[in-house]
């Protein structure tokens, strides 16, 4: 409890019984701590890795993006690398669910032709990457870390292998397995380049044009 000491008359001290809350005199603003969970931490980190890169993102950046104190992030992950691995696993799952498996998984056979499935994949890629700040985190990390972080390299390869398998499956009926695989890899390289240029220029048509050219392989 805090009491004010006042001065009355000709300098005679007098004690004031006015009570003041300690909070009312604190020079520091209160921080609202946001409740979150492991998935939200992964999402926040993933956005930062995609936009700023792995090496330029700190744990403090991640905690700030999630509205957490820095120490709270360590409740879920022992370090930045482990958090990045979880984020890349999330991208792999997301790619399979939203992009690649619907294109070629027999469980999703709904009577569409390979070309219709290829068109659906091209449309899904457009929806996924257009407006996504930072572009493709897997492509970005492949350039940023190269082979220096084996845990990242393994996951980046899995992601692009999933993509290549989906395209190869759709193209093999016309071109055969070997040539279909080559066209699949060329198509991924084309899309990744388009995503990069789109990020630099804001021109969405470059990605749409890449998608149209890939679908035209089954004309």
C-alpha positions in Angstrom: 0.0 0.0 0.0 1.3 3.5 -0.9 0.7 6.7 1.1 1.4 10.2 0.0 3.5 12.6 2.2 2.2 16.1 1.7 3.5 19.5 2.8 1.1 21.8 4.6 1.5 25.3 6.0 5.0 26.6 6.3 6.7 23.4 5.4 5.3 21.2 8.1 5.0 17.7 6.9 1.7 16.0 7.1 0.8 12.5 6.1 -2.0 12.1 3.6 -4.1 9.0 4.0 -5.0 9.0 0.4 -4.3 5.4 -1.0 -2.9 5.0 -4.5 -2.9 1.7 -6.3 0.6 0.6 -7.3 -0.6 0.0 -10.8 -1.6 3.7 -11.2 2.0 4.8 -10.7 3.8 2.1 -12.7 5.7 3.6 -15.7 5.4 0.3 -17.6 2.3 -0.6 -19.7 0.7 -4.0 -19.0 1.2 -6.6 -21.7 -1.8 -8.6 -22.7 -0.7 -12.2 -23.1 -2.5 -14.0 -25.8 -3.5 -17.6 -25.3 -2.4 -19.9 -28.1 -1.5 -23.4 -28.9 1.1 -25.5 -30.7 -0.7 -25.2 -34.1 -0.8 -21.4 -33.8 2.8 -21.2 -33.0 3.6 -23.3 -36.1 1.4 -21.1 -38.3 3.0 -18.0 -37.0 6.5 -19.3 -37.6 5.6 -20.6 -41.0 4.4 -17.2 -42.2 7.7 -15.6 -40.9 9.9 -18.3 -42.5 8.1 -17.8 -45.8 8.4 -14.0 -45.8 11.7 -13.3 -43.9 13.5 -16.6 -44.4 14.8 -19.0 -41.7 18.0 -17.3 -40.8 16.4 -13.8 -40.5 13.6 -15.0 -38.3 14.3 -15.1 -34.5 12.4 -16.8 -31.7 11.5 -13.3 -30.5 10.0 -12.6 -33.9 7.9 -15.7 -33.7 6.7 -15.1 -30.1 5.8 -11.5 -31.1 3.8 -12.7 -34.1 1.9 -15.2 -31.9 1.3 -12.6 -29.1 3.4 -14.7 -26.6 6.3 -14.0 -24.3 9.5 -15.5 -25.8 9.7 -18.2 -23.2 6.3 -19.5 -24.0 7.4 -20.6 -27.4 9.9 -22.9 -25.8 7.0 -24.6 -24.0 6.2 -26.2 -27.4 9.6 -26.4 -29.1 13.1 -26.6 -27.7 14.5 -24.4 -30.5 14.0 -22.7 -33.8 15.2 -25.7 -35.9 12.7 -28.0 -34.3 9.9 -25.5 -34.8 10.9 -25.1 -38.5 10.8 -28.9 -38.9 7.3 -29.0 -37.6 6.4 -26.1 -39.9 7.7 -27.9 -42.9 5.8 -31.1 -41.9 2.7 -28.9 -41.9 3.5 -27.7 -45.5 3.9 -31.4 -46.6 0.5 -32.3 -45.1 -1.1 -29.2 -46.6 0.3 -29.9 -50.0 -0.9 -33.5 -50.0 -4.4 -32.6 -48.8 -5.0 -29.5 -51.0 -2.9 -30.0 -54.0 -1.3 -33.4 -54.8 -3.4 -36.3 -53.5 -6.7 -35.0 -55.0 -5.0 -35.0 -58.4 -3.8 -38.6 -58.5 -4.8 -40.7 -55.5 -7.1 -43.6 -56.6 -9.2 -43.0 -53.5 -10.3 -39.7 -55.1 -11.3 -41.3 -58.4 -14.5 -39.5 -59.4 -14.5 -40.3 -63.1 -12.6 -37.2 -64.2 -10.1 -37.6 -67.1 -6.4 -37.0 -66.5 -6.7 -33.6 -68.2 -9.6 -32.6 -66.0 -7.5 -33.6 -63.0 -4.5 -31.7 -64.3 -6.7 -28.6 -64.7 -7.9 -29.0 -61.2 -4.3 -29.3 -59.9 -3.3 -26.1 -61.9 -6.3 -24.3 -60.4 -5.5 -25.4 -56.9 -1.9 -24.2 -57.3 -3.1 -20.8 -58.4 -5.5 -20.5 -55.4 -2.8 -21.7 -53.0 0.0 -19.3 -54.1 -1.7 -16.2 -55.5 -1.9 -13.7 -52.7 0.4 -15.8 -50.4 3.0 -13.3 -49.2 6.5 -14.7 -49.6 5.5 -17.4 -52.2 6.6 -21.0 -51.7 8.4 -21.6 -48.4 9.8 -24.9 -49.7 11.3 -23.2 -52.7 12.6 -20.3 -50.6 14.3 -22.6 -48.1 15.8 -24.7 -50.8 17.7 -21.6 -52.0 18.4 -20.3 -48.5 19.8 -23.3 -46.7 20.9 -25.5 -49.6 22.1 -28.8 -48.1 23.3 -27.3 -44.8 20.4 -28.5 -42.7 19.7 -32.2 -43.5 16.3 -32.1 -41.7 15.1 -29.4 -44.0 16.5 -30.9 -47.1 14.7 -34.2 -46.5 11.4 -32.4 -46.1 11.9 -30.2 -49.1 12.6 -33.2 -51.2 9.5 -35.0 -50.0 7.3 -32.0 -50.9 8.6 -31.7 -54.4 8.6 -35.5 -54.9 4.9 -35.5 -53.9 4.3 -32.8 -56.6 6.3 -34.7 -59.2 4.5 -38.0 -58.5 1.1 -36.3 -59.0 2.1 -34.8 -62.3 3.8 -37.9 -63.5 0.7 -40.0 -62.8 -1.4 -37.6 -64.8 1.0 -37.4 -67.8 2.2 -41.0 -68.0 -0.8 -42.2 -70.0 0.2 -40.0 -72.9 4.0 -39.8 -72.6 5.1 -42.9 -70.7 6.6 -43.0 -67.3 10.1 -41.7 -68.1 9.1 -38.8 -70.3 6.2 -37.9 -68.0 8.6 -37.7 -65.1 10.8 -35.3 -67.1 7.8 -33.1 -68.0 6.7 -33.2 -64.4 10.1 -31.9 -63.1 10.2 -29.2 -65.9 6.6 -28.1 -64.9 7.5 -27.7 -61.3 10.5 -25.7 -62.2 8.3 -23.5 -64.4 5.8 -23.0 -61.6 8.5 -22.2 -59.0 10.0 -19.6 -61.3 6.6 -18.1 -61.9 5.9 -17.9 -58.2 9.2 -16.1 -57.7 8.6 -13.6 -60.5 5.1 -13.0 -59.3 6.4 -12.1 -55.9 8.8 -9.6 -57.4 6.4 -8.0 -59.9 2.9 -8.7 -58.5 2.0 -10.1 -61.9 -0.4 -13.0 -61.3 -0.7 -13.8 -65.0 2.7 -15.4 -65.1 1.6 -18.2 -62.8 -1.7 -18.6 -64.6 0.1 -18.8 -67.9 2.4 -21.5 -66.5 -0.7 -23.5 -65.4 -2.3 -23.2 -68.8 0.8 -24.4 -70.6 1.1 -27.4 -68.3 -2.5 -28.4 -68.8 -1.9 -28.1 -72.6 0.5 -31.0 -72.3 -2.6 -33.2 -72.4 -4.2 -31.5 -75.4 
